[in-house]
Amino acid sequence: MSYASQLKKKIRDHSAYVGVIGLGYVGLPMAEVSAAAGFTVVGVEINEDRVKRVNRGSSYIQDVPTKVLKPLVKEGKITATTNYSLLSKVDIVLITVPTPLNKTGDPDLSYVVEAIASLRPYLHKGMLVVLESTTYPGTTEDLFVPMLREEGYTEGKDIFVAFSPERVDPGNPNFNVHNTPKVVGGMTEAGGEVAASYYREVVEVVVPVSSATVAELVKIYENTFRAINIGLANELAIICDLLKVDVWEIVEAAKTKPFGFMPFYPGPGLGGHCIPVDPSYLAWRMRKLQYKTRFIELATEVNGQMPKWVVTRTMEMLNEEGKSLKGAKILLLGVAYKNDIDDLRESPAVDIYELLQRRGAVVSYHDPYCATMSIENGVAESVELTEKLLKTQDLVIITTGHKKRVDYKTVLASSKLVFDTRNITRGKSGKAKVFYL
């Protein structure tokens, strides 16, 4: 029986042992759905605190509730470790480590490279390795082909490699890892088939594609599509401000067209790990091929300058009230990159906080989901949202539109001036003077 047939059999009867490298926003949900489907899972994580918490059944990821994780840990379906050597026993390895940008805006694959190097001594025949970390097209082949050749393996025959992009949307109440279609592409046809057979056991819908490179580009295209259209919405917001019309009214009216239009909304900037980052991976890769991705670079420029534009508008609002930005007391309401989650990755609110601070404003923030926030000169702590606090502020900027756990009625009743960049207070009344993005 071939290695592919043996592994498919193990997958079908759920005796395949699964390893997950990286137990963050992607890895822990993948470990959870795999264990829930009947597989035994070991997670390898360099953060010792995360390892201890997983082994206690205590979740630190909002999309994996402790009440779901704890029984799986208690049953022995999920364990966590810092020891890579345990991967020598697994049949399937998912690599779900971060792929940020470095200071120059180029892809930082150091976490992926480190994960593969640490896995390398424990590769064995009959193993499936799937990279889920978002990256530029061609990464899977660039990183795995040389290593497998050096180790003497034949991909598609005695070892299998695939790419399956994560599609995690933190805090989404309707779509999660289990019910979001999973795109899968192998380095070879056999690799793709083995990987697809695994994912069919843990998610509802699998979408096979012809290669790992195709799968990599699918994910990049999805988020580039969003980034470019959000860039257009952000530029429209600036245009509307210059024309003295309401951008939100424009979008709401436009989306009544039943065909040929999809609404995208402006905001104070792009946040999260995917949308601000993924297009830059593609642009970087194309620069290597002497092609300039003009749409991507323009959208990146527009989206990237939104925090500065928010600060400029803030200065104008304060000037209209006869106040200077320097010395003004400003409260940011919400610092997570999107509503009702605790994720600060690439949040534009952090940039706005720092820009205001540099210009001499006395800045504080409140976020019911984020108790602390790392900033350029240390750590800021969330303050309690009270009527007394609101009355002392010269301006409240709503930088994240949390729909839960924030009392906007009190905000509008007790504040003097509010700059709502998320349109969350529209239709609500109060004595505060409200400006919208």
N, C-alpha and C positions, 0 to 999 in steps of 0.2 A: 504494500500500500504506500502511495506517495506521501511525502510530508504534508502536502496540501490536503489530501484526503484525510489523513490522520488528524490534522488540526481542525478541519471542518467537523469531523465527528465529535471531537472534544467540545467544540462550540455548540453543536446541536444538543448534546446531553449536559451542557453546562459544567463539565468537569475541567474546562480550560481555566487556568489560573491567570488572573489579570493583574498587571502592575501599572500604576499610574505615577508618572514622574511629575511632581508639582501639584500641590493640593490647594490651589488658589481658587479664583472665581470660575475657572473652567474645570480644573482637575477634581475638586471635591464633588461637584455635581455629576461628573462622569463616573466617579467611583461609586456614588450613591445609586445611580440608575443601573449600573452594572451589577452591583450587589443585590438590588431589588429584583433584578431579572433572574437571579439565582447563581451568579458567578461569585467566587471568592476573590477578594481584591486586596492587594497590598499597595499602599501609597507611600512613595518615597519623597520626602520633603526635607529641605535643609534647615527650615525654621523649627527649632526644637519645641517651641511653645505650641505651634500648630500640631506637631506630632502628639504631644501630651494631650491636647484638647481632643483630637480625633479619637485617641485611645480611651478617653473618658466618655466619648459619645457626645461631646459638647461642640456644637457647630459655631464657627465664626463667619460663615457665609450665609447671607440673608436668604438665598434661594434654597438652602438645605437646612430646614428647621431641625433643631436638636431632637424634637419628638420623632422625626423620621430617621435621623442618623443613629440615635442611641440604640434602638432595637437591633439594627444591622451590626453594630459593633458588639453588642451583647451576644449575638448569635455567632460571632466569629467570622462574619461575612466581610467586614472591613477592619483592617489594621493599618497602622502607620509606623514608619520607621525613618531614620536618617541613613540607614545602612543599605547601600546599593547592592551588596552581594546577594541579598534575598531575591533579586531579579533573576538570578541564575536558575531559579525554580519555576519562573512564570512562563506561560505560553504566549501571552499577548502583552505588549507594552505600549501604553499611550503616553506621549510626551506632550505635556500641557504647561510649559513654562512661559514666562513673559517674553515678549519681543518688542521692547521699547525702541525709541529713537535715542541716539546719543546727542551730545551737546551741539554737534554740527548739523543735526537733522537727518543723519544717515542711519540705516538700520543697525540695531545693536543685537546681533545674534549670539552674544556671549553666553546667555543662559542655555540656548539650544545646543551650542557647541559643547558646553560643559556637561550637559545632560547626556549627550551622545558619547562623549569621551568616558564618562563615568559608567555608562551602560556597556561600553565596548567589551570589557573583559568577561561579561556575563552573557554575551550573545551565544545562541546555540542553534543547531539545526532544528527546523520545525517551528521557529519563533516568528510571530508577526509583530512588526514595529510600526506604529502609526504616529506621525507627527500631526498634532492638532494646532500648534502655535501658529498664529497668522504670520505670513512672511511673503517675500517676493517670489514670483514665478520662477521655478528652477531650483529652489532651495533644497528640496528633498533629494533630487538627483545630485546636486553639487556636494552635499554633505555625506550622503550615504554611499554613492557609487565607489569613490576611492577607498573608503573604509572597508566595505564588503570585499572588494578585490584584494586588499591587503590581508584580510583575514581568511581569504580562500573560500568565501561563500558565493553561491550563484543565486542571485535574486530571482525569485519566481520558481525556484526549484527546491532549494533546501532552506531558504529563509525568505521572508516576505515583508515588503515595505510599501506603505501607502501614506497618502495625505488625506486628512478629513478635517476641513476647517471648522473650528468652533463657531457656533452661532448663538452664544449666550447673550441674553438681553437682561441684565440684572434688574430685578424688581418687576418684571413683566408678569402680571397675574394670569395671562392667557396662554403664553407660550413659554415652554421650558425645554430642557434638553430632551426629554422623552417625546414630546409631540411636535418638535421642530424638525422638518425634513433634514436628513444628514447626507451631505454630498461626500462621496468617496471616490478617490482615484488612486490606482496603484502604479508603482514604477514599472510593473509588468501586468499583463492581463491576469495572471494567476494571483499576484499580490492584491489586485483590486477585488477579485472574487472572494478571496479569503477574508479581507477586511470587511467587505459588504456583508458576508455571512455572519460576522460577529455583530456588526451594528444592527442587523435585522432582529437580533435577539434582545436588543436593549432600547431601541427607539421604534416609533411607529412607522416611519417612512424613510427608506434609504434611496438616494439618488446617485446611481453609479455614473461616473464619467470616464472618459477614455484614458486619462493619465493623471499622475500626481500634479503635473504642471497645470493642467486644466483645472483641477480642484483648487489649486493655490490661487489661480487667477479669478475663479468664481467669487471667492471671498473678497478679494481685493476690489473687484468690480462692484459688488454689492455696496460696499462702504464708500467707494469713490463716487458712485451714483448719489448717495446721500450727501456726501460732503460737498459736491458741486452744486446740488440743488439747494442745500442750506446756505451755501455761499451766495447764490442768487437771491434767496430770501433776505439774507443779511444786507446785501447791497440795496435791495428794494427798501429796506428799513431806512437806510441812509438817504436814499432818494426821496422817500416819503417825508422824512424830517425836513429836508431842504424845501420840499413843495408844500409843507405844512398840511399834510393829509395823514390819515390814520392807516398805517401799514396793515393792522389787523383787520380793518374793515375791507381793505383791498383783497386780502387772502380769503376771507370768509365769502366775499361776493364771487370771487373767481372760482372757488371750489364748488359752486352750484352748477357749473358746467358738467354735464353727465359723461363727457368723453374728452379725451385729449388733455386732461389736466389732473395733476396730483398735488395736493397741498403740502408745502413745506413751510416751516415757521422760523422766523428770525429769533435771535437770542443774544446773550452777551458774549458768545463765543462757543467753540466746540469743546466737548469734554468726553471722558471715557477713554478706554484703551484703544478702541477700534477706529472710529470715524476720523479723529484728528491724526492718527498714525498711519493707517493702512495705505491711503493714497501716496504718502511719501515713500513707502516701500516700492510701489510701482514706478514712481517718478525716478527714484534712485536707480532701479534696475534698467529703465529705459535710457537714462543718461549714459550707462555703461555701453549701450548699443547706439550711442550718438543720436538719440531721438529726444526731443523736448516735448514733454507732456504739458501743453499750454493750458488746457482747461484745469488740470489738477493744480498747477502752480498758481494760477490766478485765484482759484477757490481757496487754496491754502493761504494766500496773501489776504484775501478779504476776510476769511474767518479768523485769521490770526490777529487782525487789527481791531476786532470788535471790543475786546476789553479796554483798549486805549480810547476807542470811540465812546464807550460808556463813561469813562472817566472825563472825557471832554464834555459830554452832555451834562455830567454831574456838576462840573465847574460852571457851566452856563446856567443851570437851574439855581445853584446857590447865588450866582451873580444877580439873577433876577430878583432874588429875595434880599439882596443887599449884603450878602455874606461872602467871605473868602473861603476857598477850599482849605487853605492853610489854617489849622486850628479848628476846623469844623468837626463836629461829632457826627460820625457816620456809622450806621449799623447795617451790615450786610445780613439779609434774611435768607438763609440757605446757602450752603457752600458745596454740597454734593454736586456731581456733574449733571444729575437728572433727579427728578422728583421721587421722593419716598424711598430712597436707598441711602446706604452709608458709604458709597464709593466716591473717593476724591480724585481718582486718577485723571490727570489732565484737565481738572476743573477750571473753567475760566474765572470762577469766583476767587480762586487763589491769586490769579494775576491781578484782578481788580483790587483785591485787598492790598497787595504789595504796591501797586501803582499809586493808590490813594495814600498809603503810608509814606511813600517816598516824597509825595507832594505836600506832606505836612499835616494831613488829616489825622484826627484821632479816631482810629477805626476799631470796631469790635464786630463780632458776628454771633448769630444764633442759628443753630441747626439741631433739631431734635435727634438727628441720626448720626451726627459727627461731633463727638465731644471735644476732640482736639484736631488741629490742622497744622501741618508743618509749613512754615513760611521761611523766607530768606534769612530772617534774623532770629529764628528760634521756633517756638511752638505757640500758637494761639489757642485759647480755650473758649468754647461756646459759653455765652452768658445767658442768664435766665431772661426770658421774654416777659417783661412786666409792664404795666401801665406807667410806672414810675420811670423805668428805663426809656421807654418810647418818648415820653414827654421831654426828656433831656436831649434827645437827638435832633440835630439840625436836618438830617435826611436819613431815610430808610431806603435802601436799595434792595429790591427783591431780586436776588440773583439765581435762586432756584425755586421753582414753583411747586413746593411740596403741597400735595392735596390733603394730606393727613397731618395731624399733630401740630398744626399751626393755626392759631386763632386770628384770622385776617380781620374779623370784626373789631377785635381789640386794636389791631395794628392801625386800621383806618380811623378808629375813634380816638386814639391817643397820640398819633403822630402828627407832626406839623406838615411834613413834606415827604412824599413817597415816589420813588422812581421804580415802576414795575416793568422789569425787562422780560417778564414771562406772561403778561396778560392774565395773571391769575386772579386779580381783584376786579376784573371787568364785571360790571353789574352789581357790585357790592357798594354799599354806601358808608359814609363816615365823614368826619370834618376835615380829614387830611386833604391837602392839595395833591392830586395824583397826576404824574406824568407817565406816559407809556413809551416803550421803545419805538 
